[in-house]
Amino acid sequence: MGLDRQFRPATQNDVAREVGVSRTLVSFAFRDAPGVSGQTKQAIFDAAKRLGYRPNAAAAELARKHRSAVGLYLMDIHNEVYADILSGVRMSLPQARNRLILSVSQSIDGVDPGAVESLIEARVGIIIAATLLDPDERVRELAQIVPIVSVARAVAGVDSIYSDDDAGARAATEHLLGLGHTRIAHLAGPDYEGHTVRRKSYEKTMRGASLVPWTVSADDFTQDAGQRAAAELLDATDRPTAIFTHNDEFALAAREAAYARGLAIPRDLSLVGYDNSRIGRLHGIDLTSVDLHAMELGSVAGAVAMERLNNPDAPIADERLNPGLVVRNSTAPPKR
């Protein structure tokens, strides 16, 4: 036993280290909250007994009271689409009754379990998550602990508010085909479960036009990763004449990579993004992009969260919005 443990009572952190689980899971076990298996719960209780840990009865009682705060998880605060989702959520929440607690991923690849756990530990009544990269099964496990509203991604068995990515990616690809492009590449994001619909729709549409898909995936969701992936496409011997990107951030990254190589948009390269973010709408950028209606996604998610808080037994929500292609000056027929 270390010196620090000789002179202080055991804590939940001590129990968590002993068992090899998170402190959140220890807290859930002592509050008899759902989401902890019987085997894990027993291991936690056994470790607590060995260490002499005694739960705080007053804190446990407080935790059992009705929780009305809403947690909002954002994958990337630097991406404007998440700012739009935040604005939509704020519009739909009652001003006085429900506090909004924000947590943002600190990981460049968007996988940050601690960001969601911090909301659980804050005892929120529900979490609006935009956008979780965890596997579907993990999202369902989290939803057993605290109800989750998944935004911009459909997860079976969990309230989901999302845009029809299959239709959006098809519209983007068909737009480029209609302009006469045949060497159309797709700059995709990392391959996470639930986040490959845009890529698969692009590839299906290309095959339907008797063309070979050309997909390059970025290492993460940063602009630097987008530029590296775009460079791979633009440095190819027979480079694409058009690129459809996973989001507007990657489209801007591809734009920078193109200009660094002396290529003009759209004379030498047509670009289509996805999100219809504010920066893509600026004069001089004029990015053709799929509008997934981010603010509406947030607004609907907020309304669903309120319904779930007020009626825990309500049917699972599955709200799919129809995206729209907004054509601007970043696309044109290929040079002859």
Legacy VTK file of the C-alpha trace (Angstrom):
# vtk DataFile Version 3.0
C-alpha trace
ASCII
DATASET POLYDATA
POINTS 336 float
0.000 0.000 0.000
1.443 3.412 -1.008
2.052 6.196 1.486
-0.756 8.296 -0.021
-3.269 5.537 0.744
-2.059 5.040 4.335
-3.279 8.457 5.448
-6.502 8.982 3.473
-9.730 7.068 2.922
-10.163 5.093 -0.286
-11.886 6.832 -3.176
-13.757 5.715 -6.271
-10.568 6.371 -8.268
-8.759 3.813 -6.081
-11.486 1.252 -6.699
-11.431 1.964 -10.458
-7.659 1.415 -10.619
-7.967 -1.779 -8.622
-10.566 -3.268 -10.983
-9.228 -1.712 -14.195
-12.384 0.209 -15.102
-13.323 3.888 -15.288
-14.364 5.871 -12.209
-17.673 6.516 -13.981
-18.409 2.795 -14.046
-17.641 2.534 -10.319
-20.059 5.379 -9.655
-22.759 3.652 -11.724
-22.263 0.395 -9.810
-22.813 2.021 -6.409
-25.831 3.967 -7.687
-27.251 0.741 -9.173
-27.525 2.513 -12.511
-28.048 0.469 -15.700
-25.099 -0.329 -17.950
-22.909 -2.311 -15.514
-22.835 -6.092 -15.847
-23.394 -8.234 -12.764
-19.847 -9.623 -12.971
-18.275 -6.159 -13.179
-20.468 -4.855 -10.378
-19.396 -7.705 -8.094
-15.727 -7.101 -8.903
-16.184 -3.429 -7.999
-17.896 -4.275 -4.698
-15.190 -6.793 -3.833
-12.422 -4.276 -4.559
-14.207 -1.617 -2.515
-14.383 -3.986 0.435
-10.679 -4.806 0.182
-9.738 -1.139 0.028
-12.178 -0.043 2.701
-14.100 2.281 0.377
-17.440 3.605 1.699
-19.810 5.335 -0.770
-21.171 8.768 0.067
-24.845 8.135 0.749
-25.798 11.797 0.377
-24.127 12.056 -3.034
-25.818 8.849 -4.180
-29.190 10.217 -3.154
-28.520 13.428 -5.080
-27.569 11.425 -8.155
-30.881 9.576 -8.075
-32.908 12.783 -8.315
-34.434 13.828 -11.620
-31.783 15.155 -13.972
-32.908 17.787 -16.454
-29.565 19.078 -17.766
-28.832 18.334 -21.420
-25.329 17.295 -22.451
-24.113 18.174 -25.937
-21.096 16.336 -27.365
-19.432 17.888 -30.431
-16.818 15.962 -32.369
-14.974 19.016 -33.709
-15.493 22.619 -32.595
-13.315 23.840 -35.495
-15.769 22.520 -38.089
-18.515 25.079 -38.650
-21.182 22.435 -39.146
-20.998 21.692 -35.415
-21.466 25.354 -34.565
-24.659 25.250 -36.658
-25.823 22.119 -34.827
-25.154 23.863 -31.507
-27.228 26.857 -32.620
-30.092 24.557 -33.600
-29.996 22.723 -30.265
-30.040 26.002 -28.342
-33.102 27.208 -30.247
-35.080 24.114 -29.310
-34.324 23.968 -25.574
-36.511 25.783 -23.021
-34.519 28.773 -21.798
-35.189 28.483 -18.081
-35.571 24.805 -17.284
-32.782 22.908 -19.015
-29.103 23.708 -18.644
-26.919 22.868 -21.649
-23.541 21.358 -20.796
-21.043 21.229 -23.650
-18.241 18.705 -24.157
-15.918 18.708 -27.169
-13.624 15.925 -28.345
-9.966 16.617 -27.635
-8.766 13.988 -30.116
-7.764 14.803 -33.697
-9.523 11.669 -34.940
-12.713 12.414 -32.991
-12.505 9.273 -30.840
-12.547 10.604 -27.288
-14.445 8.463 -24.733
-13.516 10.935 -21.984
-15.575 13.702 -23.591
-18.756 11.635 -23.331
-17.844 10.283 -19.894
-17.477 13.836 -18.606
-21.121 14.470 -19.521
-22.197 11.262 -17.791
-20.256 12.260 -14.691
-21.947 15.694 -14.796
-25.229 13.788 -14.254
-26.953 15.111 -17.360
-30.363 13.661 -18.074
-29.661 13.088 -21.768
-26.803 13.452 -24.249
-27.129 14.903 -27.745
-24.112 13.501 -29.607
-22.793 15.088 -32.806
-20.993 13.005 -33.987
-19.961 9.796 -32.181
-17.403 7.606 -33.953
-17.793 4.657 -31.571
-19.158 1.362 -32.965
-22.953 1.059 -32.932
-22.887 -1.473 -30.098
-20.846 0.887 -27.916
-23.297 3.733 -28.606
-26.169 1.467 -27.541
-24.261 0.571 -24.343
-23.787 4.251 -23.531
-27.484 4.864 -24.187
-28.302 2.305 -21.491
-26.466 4.509 -18.989
-27.757 7.903 -20.173
-30.205 8.309 -23.092
-28.460 9.461 -26.277
-29.751 11.356 -29.299
-27.365 10.604 -32.175
-26.984 13.518 -34.602
-25.719 13.170 -38.204
-25.537 9.401 -37.821
-28.194 6.689 -37.653
-27.740 4.109 -34.890
-30.353 1.348 -34.633
-32.052 1.313 -31.239
-30.979 4.878 -30.372
-32.815 8.146 -31.080
-31.212 9.282 -34.363
-31.478 12.557 -36.283
-29.541 12.506 -39.527
-29.374 13.578 -43.139
-29.867 11.124 -45.996
-26.176 10.748 -46.881
-26.907 8.199 -49.585
-29.076 10.693 -51.476
-26.687 13.572 -50.822
-23.585 11.778 -52.088
-25.479 10.469 -55.104
-26.603 14.001 -55.998
-23.039 15.306 -55.710
-21.599 12.550 -57.893
-24.370 12.795 -60.478
-23.808 16.553 -60.701
-20.179 15.986 -61.676
-21.130 13.218 -64.103
-23.686 15.528 -65.677
-20.982 18.130 -66.302
-19.059 15.520 -68.297
-16.443 14.438 -65.736
-15.317 10.817 -65.834
-12.200 10.990 -63.617
-14.057 11.765 -60.398
-12.322 10.983 -57.115
-13.716 10.887 -53.599
-11.752 12.221 -50.627
-13.241 10.193 -47.762
-12.872 10.413 -44.007
-11.477 7.650 -41.788
-13.404 4.391 -42.011
-15.612 4.342 -38.893
-18.809 2.328 -38.489
-21.812 4.435 -39.409
-19.737 6.981 -41.349
-19.169 5.289 -44.706
-22.523 5.970 -46.388
-21.220 8.890 -48.475
-18.277 6.860 -49.754
-20.414 3.834 -50.583
-23.016 5.962 -52.377
-20.330 7.679 -54.480
-18.805 4.319 -55.422
-22.186 2.827 -56.315
-23.065 5.842 -58.469
-19.736 5.661 -60.305
-20.184 1.960 -61.027
-23.712 2.687 -62.219
-22.158 5.031 -64.787
-19.721 2.257 -65.833
-16.811 4.155 -64.272
-14.177 2.984 -61.799
-14.443 4.641 -58.346
-11.318 6.347 -57.042
-11.399 6.748 -53.255
-8.637 8.038 -50.989
-9.244 8.183 -47.223
-7.719 10.816 -44.931
-5.984 9.692 -41.731
-8.191 11.893 -39.551
-10.646 14.784 -39.911
-8.158 17.668 -39.818
-7.423 19.957 -42.753
-3.805 18.783 -42.720
-4.968 15.194 -43.223
-7.301 16.391 -45.962
-4.449 18.145 -47.756
-2.261 15.037 -47.585
-5.021 12.899 -49.077
-5.767 15.515 -51.743
-2.064 15.669 -52.630
-2.113 11.929 -53.285
-4.897 12.461 -55.813
-3.472 15.583 -57.445
0.039 14.167 -57.780
-1.219 11.106 -59.642
-0.091 10.740 -63.260
-3.648 10.886 -64.550
-5.081 13.165 -61.852
-8.842 13.529 -61.388
-10.673 16.401 -63.044
-13.151 16.521 -60.147
-13.131 15.644 -56.439
-16.140 15.053 -54.212
-15.123 15.347 -50.560
-16.554 13.931 -47.326
-17.150 17.431 -45.952
-16.467 21.095 -46.651
-13.329 21.037 -44.497
-11.789 18.500 -46.861
-12.985 20.465 -49.888
-11.130 23.543 -48.607
-8.076 21.359 -47.954
-8.244 20.048 -51.533
-8.608 23.623 -52.763
-5.389 24.618 -50.986
-3.570 21.563 -52.346
-4.755 22.423 -55.863
-3.612 26.052 -55.686
-0.230 24.930 -54.320
0.182 22.981 -57.576
-0.861 25.861 -59.808
-4.308 24.428 -60.494
-7.328 26.738 -60.724
-10.823 25.977 -59.421
-12.932 25.100 -61.422
-10.896 25.475 -64.650
-8.498 22.647 -63.778
-10.377 20.928 -60.959
-14.014 20.861 -59.933
-14.779 20.522 -56.227
-17.928 19.430 -54.398
-18.079 19.505 -50.603
-20.596 18.296 -48.064
-22.191 20.388 -45.262
-22.875 23.755 -46.962
-20.932 25.533 -44.229
-20.710 29.306 -43.967
-17.103 29.527 -45.177
-17.945 27.577 -48.321
-20.618 30.163 -49.137
-18.163 33.093 -49.052
-17.505 35.010 -52.281
-14.256 33.828 -53.812
-14.749 30.311 -52.466
-18.266 29.679 -53.783
-18.138 25.981 -52.997
-20.677 23.643 -54.543
-21.812 21.593 -51.554
-24.476 19.258 -50.221
-26.573 21.032 -47.605
-27.296 18.574 -44.784
-29.302 21.268 -42.907
-27.077 21.277 -39.817
-29.089 23.841 -37.858
-32.287 21.881 -38.468
-30.532 18.691 -37.360
-29.686 20.400 -34.069
-33.172 21.823 -33.636
-34.891 18.489 -34.227
-32.367 16.728 -31.959
-33.146 19.195 -29.175
-36.880 18.587 -29.541
-36.360 14.809 -29.485
-34.173 15.152 -26.381
-36.939 17.075 -24.596
-39.459 14.411 -25.547
-37.171 11.649 -24.271
-36.623 13.473 -20.950
-40.348 13.994 -20.467
-41.388 10.583 -21.753
-38.638 7.955 -21.274
-40.857 5.231 -22.781
-41.523 7.094 -26.047
-40.803 5.144 -29.265
-37.264 5.450 -30.637
-37.024 8.467 -32.950
-35.648 7.976 -36.448
-35.693 11.366 -38.197
-34.079 11.515 -41.635
-33.766 14.911 -43.326
-33.482 15.322 -47.075
-30.246 17.083 -48.123
-30.026 19.412 -51.086
-27.197 20.110 -53.525
-26.281 23.806 -53.720
-24.439 24.496 -56.988
-21.946 27.366 -56.966
-18.805 28.297 -58.900
-16.434 25.502 -57.808
-17.737 23.105 -60.475
-17.642 23.309 -64.278
-17.260 20.965 -67.261
-13.752 19.445 -67.593
-11.202 21.112 -69.855
-11.068 19.677 -73.351
LINES 1 337
336 0 1 2 3 4 5 6 7 8 9 10 11 12 13 14 15 16 17 18 19 20 21 22 23 24 25 26 27 28 29 30 31 32 33 34 35 36 37 38 39 40 41 42 43 44 45 46 47 48 49 50 51 52 53 54 55 56 57 58 59 60 61 62 63 64 65 66 67 68 69 70 71 72 73 74 75 76 77 78 79 80 81 82 83 84 85 86 87 88 89 90 91 92 93 94 95 96 97 98 99 100 101 102 103 104 105 106 107 108 109 110 111 112 113 114 115 116 117 118 119 120 121 122 123 124 125 126 127 128 129 130 131 132 133 134 135 136 137 138 139 140 141 142 143 144 145 146 147 148 149 150 151 152 153 154 155 156 157 158 159 160 161 162 163 164 165 166 167 168 169 170 171 172 173 174 175 176 177 178 179 180 181 182 183 184 185 186 187 188 189 190 191 192 193 194 195 196 197 198 199 200 201 202 203 204 205 206 207 208 209 210 211 212 213 214 215 216 217 218 219 220 221 222 223 224 225 226 227 228 229 230 231 232 233 234 235 236 237 238 239 240 241 242 243 244 245 246 247 248 249 250 251 252 253 254 255 256 257 258 259 260 261 262 263 264 265 266 267 268 269 270 271 272 273 274 275 276 277 278 279 280 281 282 283 284 285 286 287 288 289 290 291 292 293 294 295 296 297 298 299 300 301 302 303 304 305 306 307 308 309 310 311 312 313 314 315 316 317 318 319 320 321 322 323 324 325 326 327 328 329 330 331 332 333 334 335
